[in-house]
Amino acid sequence: MKQNHQEWLNRGIAAVLAAGAVGLIAWQGFQYVKESERSEPVRRIQAVTTMQTESVTAEDAVQMTAASTSAASAQKKTSKHAETRTSAAASETSTVAFPLELNAASAEELEQLPGIGSVLAERIVSYRSQIGCFQNREQLLDVEGIGTATYAAIVDLLYLTEEYDLSDPAEPETEESQVVPEAPEAEPGNVPEESPQEPVTEAEMQPVDLNTASRKELMQIPDMTPELAEEILQFRQENQYFSSIYELLYLEHMTDSYFQKIREKIVVLSK
């Protein structure tokens, strides 16, 4: 009897332990499920936050890429515009082809010559109109503001279709250069006596017309030198005529004292 009671007690203890073990397992399972349900929203929030962050990062990357592309495009347009302006400027400069025909070049073309600005270009054109046309490039030295250095820099960039050497002007035909027919020989006994020709004095000498006088006639002026006579002929050829006797003062070999001495011996009559 006692033995049966002990057996039932042991079975009761075993049942209680088994029930406790089942309860513990059930409680742990309930806690696991609860923890799972509690952590699921957190995971979802984290997932949504991560997606939003990635979305914002991707959007920023797109905006940055678009901005970079726009800046590169603007820089490219600016560079292309600068190249276009440089090309246009180079094209504008290269339109002038050297050498220039001095009697046909415009003021704008002459401005492209080294050392020749707009002022000197206008002076060259004005002087060309005044004298009719350039006969020699050295006449550029007569333009105000053009010296020997400037002339040396531009002379090879200019040409004349017909250029004349003004250093040795052709002398006008005089009575000495004309062919005089020989006179028939006189018969013996009928040869007239030649009367000696008296030299013309300064008082008897007629004034010499500077616009028609030959070299020989100029040399009859008292104390006239060959160099000064040559200058008078050259000045008359370059300017076509003298408009006043005072233009002799422009000549290199003419002095004030000599001009005063011969002013009564010269005139300007014809043009």
C-alpha positions as CSV (number, residue, x, y, z in Angstrom):
1,M,0.0,0.0,0.0
2,K,2.8,2.3,0.9
3,Q,4.6,1.3,-2.2
4,N,1.6,2.2,-4.4
5,H,1.4,5.6,-2.8
6,Q,5.0,6.3,-3.5
7,E,4.6,5.3,-7.1
8,W,1.6,7.7,-7.5
9,L,3.6,10.5,-6.0
10,N,6.5,9.9,-8.3
11,R,4.1,10.0,-11.3
12,G,2.6,13.2,-10.0
13,I,6.0,14.9,-9.7
14,A,6.9,13.7,-13.2
15,A,3.6,15.0,-14.6
16,V,4.2,18.4,-12.9
17,L,7.8,18.6,-14.3
18,A,6.5,17.6,-17.7
19,A,3.8,20.3,-17.6
20,G,6.4,22.8,-16.4
21,A,8.7,21.9,-19.2
22,V,5.8,22.2,-21.7
23,G,4.8,25.6,-20.2
24,L,8.4,26.9,-20.4
25,I,8.7,25.8,-24.0
26,A,5.3,27.4,-24.8
27,W,6.3,30.6,-23.0
28,Q,9.6,30.8,-24.9
29,G,7.8,30.3,-28.1
30,F,5.3,33.0,-27.3
31,Q,8.2,35.4,-26.4
32,Y,9.9,34.6,-29.8
33,V,6.7,35.3,-31.7
34,K,6.2,38.5,-29.8
35,E,9.8,39.6,-30.4
36,S,9.4,38.8,-34.1
37,E,6.2,40.8,-34.3
38,R,7.8,43.7,-32.5
39,S,10.9,43.8,-34.6
40,E,9.1,43.5,-38.0
41,P,7.9,47.2,-38.1
42,V,11.4,48.3,-37.2
43,R,12.8,46.3,-40.0
44,R,10.2,47.7,-42.3
45,I,10.9,51.3,-41.2
46,Q,14.6,50.7,-41.7
47,A,14.0,49.3,-45.1
48,V,11.8,52.2,-46.1
49,T,14.4,54.7,-44.7
50,T,17.1,53.0,-46.7
51,M,15.1,53.1,-49.9
52,Q,14.3,56.8,-49.3
53,T,18.0,57.5,-48.7
54,E,19.0,55.6,-51.8
55,S,16.3,57.4,-53.8
56,V,17.5,60.8,-52.5
57,T,21.1,59.9,-53.3
58,A,20.2,58.8,-56.8
59,E,18.2,62.0,-57.4
60,D,21.1,64.1,-56.1
61,A,23.5,62.2,-58.4
62,V,21.1,62.8,-61.4
63,Q,21.0,66.5,-60.5
64,M,24.7,66.7,-60.1
65,T,25.2,64.9,-63.4
66,A,22.7,67.3,-65.1
67,A,24.5,70.3,-63.6
68,S,27.9,69.0,-64.7
69,T,26.6,68.4,-68.2
70,S,25.0,71.8,-68.4
71,A,28.3,73.5,-67.2
72,A,30.3,71.5,-69.7
73,S,27.9,72.5,-72.5
74,A,28.0,76.2,-71.5
75,Q,31.8,76.0,-71.4
76,K,31.9,74.4,-74.8
77,K,29.6,77.0,-76.2
78,T,31.7,79.8,-74.7
79,S,34.9,78.2,-76.1
80,K,33.2,77.8,-79.5
81,H,32.1,81.4,-79.5
82,A,35.6,82.6,-78.6
83,E,37.0,80.4,-81.4
84,T,34.4,81.9,-83.8
85,R,35.4,85.5,-82.9
86,T,39.1,84.7,-83.2
87,S,38.5,83.0,-86.5
88,A,36.4,86.0,-87.7
89,A,39.2,88.4,-86.6
90,A,41.8,86.4,-88.4
91,S,39.7,86.2,-91.5
92,E,39.2,90.0,-91.4
93,T,42.9,90.6,-91.1
94,S,43.8,88.1,-93.8
95,T,41.5,89.8,-96.4
96,V,44.3,92.2,-97.3
97,A,46.7,90.7,-99.8
98,F,50.2,92.2,-100.0
99,P,51.8,93.8,-101.9
100,L,49.3,96.6,-102.5
101,E,49.0,98.7,-105.6
102,L,49.8,102.1,-104.2
103,N,47.6,104.0,-106.7
104,A,44.6,101.6,-106.1
105,A,44.7,100.8,-102.4
106,S,42.0,102.2,-100.1
107,A,42.6,103.9,-96.8
108,E,41.4,100.8,-95.0
109,E,43.9,98.6,-96.8
110,L,46.8,101.0,-96.2
111,E,46.0,100.9,-92.5
112,Q,47.2,97.3,-92.5
113,L,50.8,98.4,-93.4
114,P,53.2,98.3,-90.4
115,G,53.4,101.8,-88.8
116,I,50.5,103.2,-90.8
117,G,47.4,104.0,-88.9
118,S,44.2,105.6,-89.9
119,V,45.6,109.1,-89.9
120,L,48.6,108.3,-92.2
121,A,46.4,106.2,-94.4
122,E,44.1,109.1,-95.0
123,R,47.1,111.4,-95.6
124,I,48.5,109.0,-98.3
125,V,45.1,108.9,-100.1
126,S,44.7,112.7,-99.8
127,Y,48.2,113.3,-101.2
128,R,47.6,110.8,-104.0
129,S,44.5,112.7,-105.0
130,Q,46.4,116.0,-104.8
131,I,49.2,115.0,-107.2
132,G,46.9,112.8,-109.4
133,C,48.8,109.5,-108.8
134,F,52.1,108.2,-107.5
135,Q,54.8,107.9,-110.1
136,N,57.4,106.5,-107.7
137,R,57.1,104.9,-104.3
138,E,59.7,107.4,-103.0
139,Q,57.0,110.1,-103.2
140,L,55.6,108.6,-100.0
141,L,58.4,110.5,-98.2
142,D,56.6,113.7,-99.2
143,V,53.6,112.7,-97.1
144,E,53.6,114.3,-93.7
145,G,54.4,111.8,-90.9
146,I,56.3,109.2,-93.1
147,G,60.0,109.2,-92.5
148,T,62.8,107.0,-93.8
149,A,62.2,104.3,-91.1
150,T,58.5,104.0,-91.9
151,Y,59.2,104.1,-95.7
152,A,61.7,101.3,-95.4
153,A,59.2,99.1,-93.5
154,I,56.4,99.5,-96.1
155,V,58.2,99.9,-99.4
156,D,58.4,96.2,-100.2
157,L,54.7,95.8,-99.4
158,L,53.7,98.2,-102.1
159,Y,54.1,98.4,-105.9
160,L,53.2,100.5,-108.8
161,T,52.0,99.1,-112.1
162,E,54.1,101.8,-113.9
163,E,56.9,103.2,-111.8
164,Y,59.2,105.9,-113.1
165,D,62.7,106.8,-112.0
166,L,62.4,110.5,-110.9
167,S,66.1,110.8,-110.1
168,D,67.0,111.4,-113.8
169,P,64.1,113.3,-115.4
170,A,64.1,113.5,-119.1
171,E,65.2,116.9,-120.3
172,P,62.8,118.8,-122.6
173,E,63.9,119.1,-126.1
174,T,65.9,122.3,-126.7
175,E,67.0,124.1,-129.8
176,E,70.5,122.4,-129.4
177,S,69.0,118.9,-129.6
178,Q,67.1,119.6,-132.8
179,V,68.8,118.7,-136.1
180,V,69.8,121.8,-138.0
181,P,70.1,121.4,-141.7
182,E,73.5,122.2,-143.1
183,A,73.7,125.5,-145.0
184,P,74.9,125.4,-148.6
185,E,78.4,126.4,-149.1
186,A,78.9,129.9,-150.2
187,E,80.8,130.7,-153.3
188,P,84.2,132.1,-153.0
189,G,84.2,135.8,-152.7
190,N,80.6,136.0,-151.5
191,V,81.1,134.8,-147.9
192,P,79.6,137.4,-145.6
193,E,81.6,138.5,-142.7
194,E,80.2,137.2,-139.3
195,S,79.6,139.9,-136.8
196,P,80.8,139.0,-133.4
197,Q,77.9,138.3,-130.9
198,E,78.1,140.4,-127.9
199,P,77.3,138.7,-124.6
200,V,74.0,139.6,-122.9
201,T,74.5,141.7,-119.8
202,E,72.3,141.2,-116.7
203,A,70.6,144.5,-117.4
204,E,69.6,143.3,-120.9
205,M,68.6,139.8,-119.8
206,Q,64.9,139.1,-120.0
207,P,63.3,137.3,-117.0
208,V,63.3,133.6,-117.3
209,D,59.9,131.8,-117.2
210,L,60.3,128.9,-114.7
211,N,57.6,126.9,-116.5
212,T,59.2,126.9,-119.9
213,A,62.9,127.5,-119.4
214,S,65.4,124.8,-120.6
215,R,68.5,123.9,-118.7
216,K,70.5,126.2,-120.9
217,E,68.2,129.1,-120.2
218,L,68.3,128.4,-116.5
219,M,72.1,128.4,-116.5
220,Q,72.0,132.0,-117.9
221,I,70.7,133.2,-114.6
222,P,73.6,134.8,-112.7
223,D,75.5,132.4,-110.4
224,M,73.1,129.5,-111.3
225,T,74.6,126.1,-110.4
226,P,74.0,122.8,-112.3
227,E,72.6,121.2,-109.2
228,L,70.1,124.0,-108.6
229,A,69.0,124.0,-112.3
230,E,68.5,120.2,-112.1
231,E,66.3,120.7,-109.0
232,I,64.2,123.3,-110.7
233,L,63.6,121.0,-113.7
234,Q,62.8,118.0,-111.4
235,F,60.4,120.1,-109.3
236,R,58.6,121.3,-112.4
237,Q,58.2,117.7,-113.7
238,E,56.9,116.4,-110.4
239,N,54.4,119.2,-109.9
240,Q,53.6,119.9,-113.6
241,Y,54.2,123.7,-113.2
242,F,55.3,126.5,-110.8
243,S,52.5,128.5,-109.4
244,S,54.8,131.1,-107.8
245,I,58.5,131.9,-107.9
246,Y,58.5,131.5,-104.1
247,E,58.2,127.8,-104.6
248,L,62.0,127.9,-105.3
249,L,62.5,128.2,-101.6
250,Y,61.5,124.6,-101.2
251,L,64.6,123.4,-103.1
252,E,67.5,122.1,-101.2
253,H,70.2,124.2,-103.0
254,M,68.2,127.4,-102.9
255,T,69.2,129.9,-100.2
256,D,67.3,133.0,-99.1
257,S,70.2,135.3,-100.1
258,Y,70.4,133.8,-103.6
259,F,66.7,134.0,-104.1
260,Q,66.7,137.7,-103.3
261,K,69.5,138.2,-105.8
262,I,67.7,136.5,-108.7
263,R,64.0,137.2,-107.9
264,E,64.0,140.0,-110.5
265,K,65.4,137.6,-113.2
266,I,62.7,135.0,-112.9
267,V,58.9,134.9,-113.6
268,V,56.0,132.5,-113.7
269,L,53.9,133.2,-116.8
270,S,52.6,130.0,-118.3
271,K,51.0,126.9,-116.7
